[in-house]
Each structure stands twice: as structure tokens, then as C-alpha cells.
């Protein structure tokens, strides 16, 4: 069974990640305090109590648990004792054992790999990926992939399926999805604008009263927006 967990900030983004991954249950703690992991009444503890050996704990990114290496290692140990697996959606290929090896190495070489250097490197990689997969990309293959992802999103295909098919990180697909939603919203608002003008012109043929024209125009626009956005959801 796949059990999702969200905590701290960016809760909506985390829920979007987990819902697209289709977890069976999602547990959440809104607090950013690390004390939640020791609190027997927290939803995190309820998650562990609810889980069974062989289940997989799914989180959007590693920072949901902590940025502290030692705390992450304790978290890995706890999952291992309970015979639970781990899936981090921003790096879905890494297993619990591999995560332990990576964090253990980083913890031993903390002076060599300073957190600020890690952050700068991640920012560069993020900006590079953002430029690589874009409709304005100079790489023709990247633009082709971007358009392909757009069509798959239009067909309501799951994000994880698209990421596996295209061979790109799930976070990249999620970013493209957010851009796709903004483009769709902009298109909807543009259509509503022109339909409102058309409605206003039609209303002028039946009444010279300005207020009646405005009311009809507003009602028509709201009806169009409501139905379009409802269908979009």
C-alpha cells in the first residue's frame, strides 16, 4: 500500500504531487516543527501506526521530513525497523537504501559539500531544466518533448506516467502542468472577454437601457466562466 505524507509549507504542491501518484491514504501535519515526529498524537505517528510491513511511504520531496542529515538518517532507520519502503517523488529512482548511502556520504563530508553550495548547484540545475524543456527552448528536441507533454496533459494523463514515458523528472512534468494550467486559464478568460462583447452587442438590439445591457453581459460572462471552469476541474 502507498501511504502519502505531507508536512510544513507548500502543502498544496505536496498534495498535488501525491494525488497524481495515486496514493491510497494521505496523512498531513501543517506544523513546521520537528517535534511532530516525536508527538504520539501527530498524524505522522498515526501514519506509522496505520502502516504495515511492506508498505511504501510517499513524500513529495525530502525536505518534508527535514534538511538535517542526522534527522533524515533517523527517519530512514525508523522506516527500516518497521520494514517500510520510501518513495521521494522528486527522485523516484532512489530506494531507501540508496537514500541512506547518499545522506550518509553527505553527512560525513559536510565541510566539503557545504549546504549553500548544494543549494546553488540545485538552483543552477533547476534553471537549466526550466530552460531545456520550454516552448522557447533553442533545442528542437526539447521543444518537441514540451509539446508532447502538453498534449498528454490535455488528454488528462497522469503525471507519473508522462514522466516515465518521456524519461524526465516528475518535478519537470509538474512545472509544465502548472504552465499548461495558466495557458488554459488565459485562453478561457480571452474567450469570455470576446463572448461578453458579443453578448453586449446582441443585447443592444433588444434594449437601449444601459443597466440591462450590463446585467445581461455580467450574467452571461459568469455563466460561461462557471461552466468552463467546472468542466475544467
C-alpha positions in Angstrom: 0.0 0.0 0.0 1.2 3.5 -0.9 0.8 5.9 2.0 1.4 9.6 1.4 2.7 12.2 4.0 2.8 16.0 3.7 4.1 18.5 6.3 5.2 22.1 6.6 4.9 24.6 3.8 3.9 24.1 0.2 1.1 21.8 1.3 -1.0 22.3 -1.9 2.0 21.5 -4.1 2.7 18.4 -2.0 -0.9 17.2 -2.2 -0.9 17.7 -6.0 2.2 15.5 -6.2 0.7 12.7 -4.1 -2.7 12.8 -5.7 -1.1 12.4 -9.2 0.9 9.5 -7.8 -2.4 7.9 -6.7 -1.6 7.0 -3.1 -4.2 5.1 -1.1 -4.1 7.4 2.0 -2.6 10.8 2.8 -1.6 11.9 6.3 -0.6 15.5 6.9 0.8 17.8 9.6 0.7 21.5 9.0 3.3 22.4 11.6 6.9 23.0 10.6 8.2 21.9 14.0 10.3 18.8 14.1 8.7 17.9 17.4 5.8 16.4 15.3 7.9 13.3 14.7 8.0 12.6 18.5 4.4 13.6 19.2 2.3 10.5 19.7 -0.8 12.4 18.7 0.6 13.7 15.4 -0.7 12.4 12.0 2.9 11.3 11.3 2.6 8.8 14.2 -0.8 7.8 13.0 0.7 7.1 9.6 3.3 4.8 11.2 0.6 3.1 13.3 -1.6 2.6 10.3 1.2 1.2 8.1 2.1 -2.4 7.7 5.4 -4.1 6.8 5.9 -3.8 3.0 4.0 -0.6 2.7 5.6 2.4 0.9 5.8 5.9 2.5 5.5 8.5 -0.3 6.6 12.1 0.1 6.9 14.9 -2.5 10.5 15.9 -1.6 13.0 15.0 1.1 12.6 18.4 2.9 9.1 17.3 4.0 11.0 15.3 6.7 14.0 17.5 7.4 17.0 19.3 6.0 19.2 17.9 8.8 21.2 14.9 7.8 21.1 13.2 11.2 17.3 13.5 11.4 17.0 12.1 7.9 19.1 9.1 8.9 17.0 8.6 12.0 13.9 8.7 9.8 15.5 6.1 7.4 16.3 3.9 10.4 12.7 4.1 11.7 11.3 3.0 8.3 13.8 0.2 8.1 12.8 -1.1 11.6 9.2 -1.0 10.6 10.0 -2.7 7.2 8.7 0.2 5.2 9.9 1.4 1.9 10.3 5.1 0.8 9.4 6.9 -2.4 10.6 10.6 -2.9 8.7 11.8 -6.0 11.4 14.3 -7.0 13.9 11.4 -7.2 11.7 8.4 -7.7 14.5 6.1 -8.8 16.3 6.1 -5.4 15.4 3.4 -2.9 15.6 3.7 0.8 19.0 2.0 0.9 20.3 4.4 -1.7 19.0 7.4 0.1 20.7 6.2 3.2 24.0 5.9 1.3 23.7 9.4 -0.2 22.8 11.2 3.0 25.4 9.3 5.0 28.1 10.3 2.5 26.9 14.0 2.6 26.9 13.9 6.4 30.5 12.6 6.5 31.6 15.2 4.0 29.6 18.1 5.4 32.6 20.5 5.2 33.3 19.5 1.7 29.7 19.7 0.5 28.5 22.9 2.2 24.7 23.3 2.2 25.0 26.6 0.4 27.0 25.0 -2.4 24.3 22.3 -2.7 21.6 24.9 -2.9 23.4 26.9 -5.6 24.0 23.7 -7.6 20.3 22.7 -7.3 19.3 26.2 -8.4 21.5 26.0 -11.5 20.2 22.6 -12.4 16.6 23.8 -11.9 17.1 26.8 -14.1 18.9 24.7 -16.7 16.0 22.2 -16.7 13.5 25.0 -17.0 15.3 26.4 -20.0 15.7 23.0 -21.6 12.1 22.0 -21.6 10.3 25.1 -22.8 8.3 26.2 -25.8 11.0 28.9 -26.3 13.9 26.4 -26.0 16.6 26.5 -28.6 16.8 22.7 -28.7 14.3 21.3 -31.2 14.0 18.0 -29.4 13.3 19.8 -26.1 10.5 21.8 -27.8 9.1 18.7 -29.3 9.1 17.0 -25.9 7.4 20.0 -24.3 4.6 20.0 -26.9 4.2 16.2 -26.5 3.8 16.7 -22.7 1.2 19.4 -23.3 -0.9 17.1 -25.5 -0.7 14.3 -22.9 -1.8 16.8 -20.2 -4.6 17.8 -22.4 -5.6 14.1 -22.6 -5.6 14.1 -18.7 -2.8 11.5 -18.5 -1.2 11.0 -15.1 1.9 13.0 -14.4 3.9 10.0 -13.3 3.0 8.1 -16.4 4.1 11.0 -18.6 7.4 11.3 -16.6 8.1 7.6 -17.2 7.3 7.7 -20.9 9.3 10.8 -21.6 12.2 9.9 -19.3 12.2 13.3 -17.5 11.9 14.1 -13.7 8.4 14.2 -12.2 9.1 17.8 -11.0 9.7 18.9 -14.6 6.3 17.4 -15.7 4.7 19.2 -12.7 6.2 22.5 -13.8 4.9 22.1 -17.3 1.5 21.2 -15.9 1.4 24.4 -14.0 2.3 26.4 -17.1 -0.3 24.5 -19.1 -3.0 25.4 -16.5 -2.0 29.1 -16.8 -2.2 29.0 -20.6 -5.7 27.3 -20.4 -6.9 29.9 -17.9 -5.6 32.8 -20.1 -7.4 31.2 -23.1 -10.7 30.9 -21.1 -10.5 34.5 -20.0 -9.8 35.7 -23.6 -12.8 33.7 -24.9 -15.0 35.1 -22.1 -14.0 38.6 -23.0 -15.0 38.3 -26.6 -18.2 36.5 -25.7 -19.1 39.2 -23.3 -18.6 41.8 -26.0 -20.7 39.8 -28.4 -23.5 39.4 -25.8 -23.4 43.1 -25.2 -23.8 43.8 -28.9 -26.7 41.4 -29.2 -28.4 42.9 -26.1 -28.3 46.4 -27.7 -30.7 45.1 -30.4 -33.3 44.4 -27.8 -32.9 47.2 -25.2 -31.4 50.6 -25.1 -31.2 50.5 -21.3 -27.5 50.5 -20.3 -28.1 48.8 -17.0 -30.0 45.9 -18.6 -27.1 45.5 -21.1 -24.5 45.4 -18.3 -26.5 42.9 -16.2 -27.1 40.6 -19.2 -23.4 40.8 -20.1 -22.3 40.0 -16.5 -24.7 37.1 -16.1 -23.6 35.6 -19.5 -19.9 36.0 -18.6 -20.4 34.4 -15.1 -22.4 31.5 -16.6 -19.7 30.9 -19.2 -16.9 31.1 -16.6 -18.7 28.8 -14.2 -19.4 26.1 -16.8 -16.0 26.3 -18.4 -14.1 26.1 -15.1 -16.4 23.4 -13.7 -15.7 21.3 -16.8 -12.0 22.0 -16.5 -12.0 20.7 -12.9 
